[in-house]
Amino acid sequence: MTIAPWFLPSILVFVLWGVQMFLPKLAVRTLPPLHLIVYESGFFFLGAIGMLVFRGESLEFNSVGVFIAVSTGFLSTLGALLFFFAIRYGSITYGAVVTSLYPVVATMLAFFVLDEKLTLWQITGIILGICALILMAVADDDKVKIEK
């Protein structure tokens, strides 16, 4: 069995983003969500500049690409801020699971806008993701709890 070249980086992202989704729950105990965004974005910016300098690269400019990148940054920042508010006032259990299903939106946009094809397995995954959202939305915390 051959492992696809995308698999290992994807698994690493899975773990890194899993930890990245958890850490803000600790941070919002001591910082307001907007302040957390400033620190997170500042580190991200310095890290990106550091990588460019380390690699000896300069920024390329294309007006369409820059517009899309800035729009992505705006949406990412707004999404992170809303996530921080959600987990500050609610459970990380719900916040992380519900927000981690964002690939369903990206996949549907790719299907309808970019005309990307979906396999039966991908469609099944999308349906299960939507079912997970519904289950999380109607879950009754007081009836069933699993404790360690």
CNS distance restraints for C-alpha pairs under 8 A (distance, minus, plus):
assign (resid   3 and name CA) (resid   7 and name CA) 6.79 0.50 0.50
assign (resid   5 and name CA) (resid   9 and name CA) 7.88 0.50 0.50
assign (resid   6 and name CA) (resid  10 and name CA) 6.13 0.50 0.50
assign (resid   7 and name CA) (resid  11 and name CA) 6.17 0.50 0.50
assign (resid   8 and name CA) (resid  12 and name CA) 6.22 0.50 0.50
assign (resid   9 and name CA) (resid  13 and name CA) 6.18 0.50 0.50
assign (resid  10 and name CA) (resid  14 and name CA) 6.08 0.50 0.50
assign (resid  11 and name CA) (resid  15 and name CA) 6.37 0.50 0.50
assign (resid  12 and name CA) (resid  16 and name CA) 6.02 0.50 0.50
assign (resid  13 and name CA) (resid  17 and name CA) 5.66 0.50 0.50
assign (resid  14 and name CA) (resid  18 and name CA) 5.97 0.50 0.50
assign (resid  15 and name CA) (resid  19 and name CA) 6.35 0.50 0.50
assign (resid  16 and name CA) (resid  20 and name CA) 6.01 0.50 0.50
assign (resid  17 and name CA) (resid  21 and name CA) 5.90 0.50 0.50
assign (resid  18 and name CA) (resid  22 and name CA) 6.52 0.50 0.50
assign (resid  19 and name CA) (resid  23 and name CA) 6.21 0.50 0.50
assign (resid  20 and name CA) (resid  24 and name CA) 7.22 0.50 0.50
assign (resid  21 and name CA) (resid  25 and name CA) 7.84 0.50 0.50
assign (resid  21 and name CA) (resid  96 and name CA) 6.27 0.50 0.50
assign (resid  22 and name CA) (resid  26 and name CA) 7.42 0.50 0.50
assign (resid  22 and name CA) (resid  92 and name CA) 7.14 0.50 0.50
assign (resid  22 and name CA) (resid  96 and name CA) 7.60 0.50 0.50
assign (resid  23 and name CA) (resid  27 and name CA) 6.45 0.50 0.50
assign (resid  24 and name CA) (resid  28 and name CA) 5.90 0.50 0.50
assign (resid  24 and name CA) (resid  36 and name CA) 7.97 0.50 0.50
assign (resid  24 and name CA) (resid  84 and name CA) 6.70 0.50 0.50
assign (resid  24 and name CA) (resid  87 and name CA) 7.97 0.50 0.50
assign (resid  25 and name CA) (resid  29 and name CA) 6.86 0.50 0.50
assign (resid  25 and name CA) (resid  84 and name CA) 7.46 0.50 0.50
assign (resid  25 and name CA) (resid  87 and name CA) 6.03 0.50 0.50
assign (resid  25 and name CA) (resid  88 and name CA) 6.59 0.50 0.50
assign (resid  25 and name CA) (resid  92 and name CA) 6.64 0.50 0.50
assign (resid  26 and name CA) (resid  30 and name CA) 7.61 0.50 0.50
assign (resid  27 and name CA) (resid  31 and name CA) 6.01 0.50 0.50
assign (resid  27 and name CA) (resid  36 and name CA) 7.31 0.50 0.50
assign (resid  28 and name CA) (resid  32 and name CA) 5.92 0.50 0.50
assign (resid  28 and name CA) (resid  33 and name CA) 6.15 0.50 0.50
assign (resid  28 and name CA) (resid  36 and name CA) 7.37 0.50 0.50
assign (resid  28 and name CA) (resid  84 and name CA) 6.98 0.50 0.50
assign (resid  28 and name CA) (resid  87 and name CA) 7.90 0.50 0.50
assign (resid  28 and name CA) (resid  88 and name CA) 5.72 0.50 0.50
assign (resid  29 and name CA) (resid  88 and name CA) 7.14 0.50 0.50
assign (resid  31 and name CA) (resid  35 and name CA) 6.31 0.50 0.50
assign (resid  31 and name CA) (resid  36 and name CA) 6.25 0.50 0.50
assign (resid  32 and name CA) (resid  36 and name CA) 6.38 0.50 0.50
assign (resid  33 and name CA) (resid  37 and name CA) 6.36 0.50 0.50
assign (resid  33 and name CA) (resid  81 and name CA) 6.14 0.50 0.50
assign (resid  33 and name CA) (resid  84 and name CA) 5.42 0.50 0.50
assign (resid  33 and name CA) (resid  85 and name CA) 6.12 0.50 0.50
assign (resid  33 and name CA) (resid  88 and name CA) 7.83 0.50 0.50
assign (resid  34 and name CA) (resid  38 and name CA) 6.53 0.50 0.50
assign (resid  34 and name CA) (resid  81 and name CA) 6.48 0.50 0.50
assign (resid  35 and name CA) (resid  39 and name CA) 6.47 0.50 0.50
assign (resid  36 and name CA) (resid  40 and name CA) 6.04 0.50 0.50
assign (resid  37 and name CA) (resid  41 and name CA) 5.79 0.50 0.50
assign (resid  37 and name CA) (resid  77 and name CA) 7.22 0.50 0.50
assign (resid  37 and name CA) (resid  80 and name CA) 7.34 0.50 0.50
assign (resid  37 and name CA) (resid  81 and name CA) 6.52 0.50 0.50
assign (resid  38 and name CA) (resid  42 and name CA) 5.88 0.50 0.50
assign (resid  39 and name CA) (resid  43 and name CA) 6.21 0.50 0.50
assign (resid  40 and name CA) (resid  44 and name CA) 6.19 0.50 0.50
assign (resid  41 and name CA) (resid  45 and name CA) 6.02 0.50 0.50
assign (resid  42 and name CA) (resid  46 and name CA) 6.20 0.50 0.50
assign (resid  43 and name CA) (resid  47 and name CA) 5.95 0.50 0.50
assign (resid  44 and name CA) (resid  48 and name CA) 6.12 0.50 0.50
assign (resid  45 and name CA) (resid  49 and name CA) 6.24 0.50 0.50
assign (resid  46 and name CA) (resid  50 and name CA) 5.99 0.50 0.50
assign (resid  47 and name CA) (resid  51 and name CA) 6.20 0.50 0.50
assign (resid  48 and name CA) (resid  52 and name CA) 6.37 0.50 0.50
assign (resid  49 and name CA) (resid  53 and name CA) 6.24 0.50 0.50
assign (resid  50 and name CA) (resid  54 and name CA) 6.00 0.50 0.50
assign (resid  51 and name CA) (resid  55 and name CA) 6.07 0.50 0.50
assign (resid  52 and name CA) (resid  56 and name CA) 6.02 0.50 0.50
assign (resid  52 and name CA) (resid  57 and name CA) 5.14 0.50 0.50
assign (resid  52 and name CA) (resid  58 and name CA) 6.62 0.50 0.50
assign (resid  52 and name CA) (resid  59 and name CA) 7.97 0.50 0.50
assign (resid  53 and name CA) (resid  57 and name CA) 6.21 0.50 0.50
assign (resid  53 and name CA) (resid  58 and name CA) 7.73 0.50 0.50
assign (resid  61 and name CA) (resid  65 and name CA) 7.52 0.50 0.50
assign (resid  61 and name CA) (resid  66 and name CA) 6.75 0.50 0.50
assign (resid  62 and name CA) (resid  66 and name CA) 5.90 0.50 0.50
assign (resid  63 and name CA) (resid  67 and name CA) 6.04 0.50 0.50
assign (resid  64 and name CA) (resid  68 and name CA) 6.24 0.50 0.50
assign (resid  65 and name CA) (resid  69 and name CA) 6.04 0.50 0.50
assign (resid  66 and name CA) (resid  70 and name CA) 5.99 0.50 0.50
assign (resid  67 and name CA) (resid  71 and name CA) 6.06 0.50 0.50
assign (resid  68 and name CA) (resid  72 and name CA) 6.03 0.50 0.50
assign (resid  69 and name CA) (resid  73 and name CA) 6.17 0.50 0.50
assign (resid  70 and name CA) (resid  74 and name CA) 6.15 0.50 0.50
assign (resid  71 and name CA) (resid  75 and name CA) 6.17 0.50 0.50
assign (resid  72 and name CA) (resid  76 and name CA) 5.92 0.50 0.50
assign (resid  73 and name CA) (resid  77 and name CA) 5.97 0.50 0.50
assign (resid  74 and name CA) (resid  78 and name CA) 6.11 0.50 0.50
assign (resid  75 and name CA) (resid  79 and name CA) 5.90 0.50 0.50
assign (resid  76 and name CA) (resid  80 and name CA) 6.01 0.50 0.50
assign (resid  77 and name CA) (resid  81 and name CA) 6.08 0.50 0.50
assign (resid  78 and name CA) (resid  82 and name CA) 6.19 0.50 0.50
assign (resid  79 and name CA) (resid  83 and name CA) 6.05 0.50 0.50
assign (resid  80 and name CA) (resid  84 and name CA) 6.11 0.50 0.50
assign (resid  81 and name CA) (resid  85 and name CA) 6.33 0.50 0.50
assign (resid  82 and name CA) (resid  86 and name CA) 6.09 0.50 0.50
assign (resid  83 and name CA) (resid  87 and name CA) 6.23 0.50 0.50
assign (resid  83 and name CA) (resid  95 and name CA) 6.88 0.50 0.50
assign (resid  83 and name CA) (resid  99 and name CA) 7.58 0.50 0.50
assign (resid  84 and name CA) (resid  88 and name CA) 5.93 0.50 0.50
assign (resid  85 and name CA) (resid  89 and name CA) 6.30 0.50 0.50
assign (resid  86 and name CA) (resid  90 and name CA) 5.61 0.50 0.50
assign (resid  86 and name CA) (resid  91 and name CA) 7.77 0.50 0.50
assign (resid  86 and name CA) (resid  95 and name CA) 6.25 0.50 0.50
assign (resid  87 and name CA) (resid  91 and name CA) 5.60 0.50 0.50
assign (resid  87 and name CA) (resid  92 and name CA) 5.29 0.50 0.50
assign (resid  87 and name CA) (resid  95 and name CA) 5.85 0.50 0.50
assign (resid  90 and name CA) (resid  94 and name CA) 7.68 0.50 0.50
assign (resid  90 and name CA) (resid  95 and name CA) 7.30 0.50 0.50
assign (resid  91 and name CA) (resid  95 and name CA) 6.19 0.50 0.50
assign (resid  92 and name CA) (resid  96 and name CA) 5.54 0.50 0.50
assign (resid  93 and name CA) (resid  97 and name CA) 6.31 0.50 0.50
assign (resid  94 and name CA) (resid  98 and name CA) 5.91 0.50 0.50
assign (resid  94 and name CA) (resid 136 and name CA) 6.89 0.50 0.50
assign (resid  95 and name CA) (resid  99 and name CA) 6.00 0.50 0.50
assign (resid  96 and name CA) (resid 100 and name CA) 5.81 0.50 0.50
assign (resid  97 and name CA) (resid 101 and name CA) 6.82 0.50 0.50
assign (resid  98 and name CA) (resid 133 and name CA) 6.15 0.50 0.50
assign (resid  98 and name CA) (resid 136 and name CA) 7.34 0.50 0.50
assign (resid 101 and name CA) (resid 105 and name CA) 7.90 0.50 0.50
assign (resid 101 and name CA) (resid 129 and name CA) 6.52 0.50 0.50
assign (resid 102 and name CA) (resid 106 and name CA) 6.65 0.50 0.50
assign (resid 103 and name CA) (resid 107 and name CA) 5.84 0.50 0.50
assign (resid 104 and name CA) (resid 108 and name CA) 6.16 0.50 0.50
assign (resid 104 and name CA) (resid 126 and name CA) 5.84 0.50 0.50
assign (resid 104 and name CA) (resid 129 and name CA) 7.11 0.50 0.50
assign (resid 105 and name CA) (resid 109 and name CA) 6.16 0.50 0.50
assign (resid 106 and name CA) (resid 110 and name CA) 6.12 0.50 0.50
assign (resid 107 and name CA) (resid 111 and name CA) 6.15 0.50 0.50
assign (resid 108 and name CA) (resid 112 and name CA) 6.20 0.50 0.50
assign (resid 109 and name CA) (resid 113 and name CA) 5.51 0.50 0.50
assign (resid 109 and name CA) (resid 114 and name CA) 7.28 0.50 0.50
assign (resid 110 and name CA) (resid 114 and name CA) 4.85 0.50 0.50
assign (resid 110 and name CA) (resid 115 and name CA) 6.35 0.50 0.50
assign (resid 110 and name CA) (resid 116 and name CA) 5.67 0.50 0.50
assign (resid 111 and name CA) (resid 115 and name CA) 4.87 0.50 0.50
assign (resid 111 and name CA) (resid 116 and name CA) 4.64 0.50 0.50
assign (resid 111 and name CA) (resid 117 and name CA) 6.19 0.50 0.50
assign (resid 111 and name CA) (resid 118 and name CA) 7.19 0.50 0.50
assign (resid 112 and name CA) (resid 116 and name CA) 7.49 0.50 0.50
assign (resid 118 and name CA) (resid 122 and name CA) 5.88 0.50 0.50
assign (resid 118 and name CA) (resid 123 and name CA) 6.43 0.50 0.50
assign (resid 119 and name CA) (resid 123 and name CA) 6.26 0.50 0.50
assign (resid 120 and name CA) (resid 124 and name CA) 6.08 0.50 0.50
assign (resid 121 and name CA) (resid 125 and name CA) 6.15 0.50 0.50
assign (resid 122 and name CA) (resid 126 and name CA) 6.24 0.50 0.50
assign (resid 123 and name CA) (resid 127 and name CA) 6.23 0.50 0.50
assign (resid 124 and name CA) (resid 128 and name CA) 6.14 0.50 0.50
assign (resid 125 and name CA) (resid 129 and name CA) 6.03 0.50 0.50
assign (resid 126 and name CA) (resid 130 and name CA) 6.23 0.50 0.50
assign (resid 127 and name CA) (resid 131 and name CA) 6.15 0.50 0.50
assign (resid 128 and name CA) (resid 132 and name CA) 6.11 0.50 0.50
assign (resid 129 and name CA) (resid 133 and name CA) 6.38 0.50 0.50
assign (resid 130 and name CA) (resid 134 and name CA) 6.34 0.50 0.50
assign (resid 131 and name CA) (resid 135 and name CA) 6.13 0.50 0.50
assign (resid 132 and name CA) (resid 136 and name CA) 6.09 0.50 0.50
assign (resid 133 and name CA) (resid 137 and name CA) 6.10 0.50 0.50
assign (resid 134 and name CA) (resid 138 and name CA) 6.29 0.50 0.50
assign (resid 135 and name CA) (resid 139 and name CA) 5.81 0.50 0.50
assign (resid 140 and name CA) (resid 144 and name CA) 7.35 0.50 0.50
assign (resid 141 and name CA) (resid 145 and name CA) 6.83 0.50 0.50
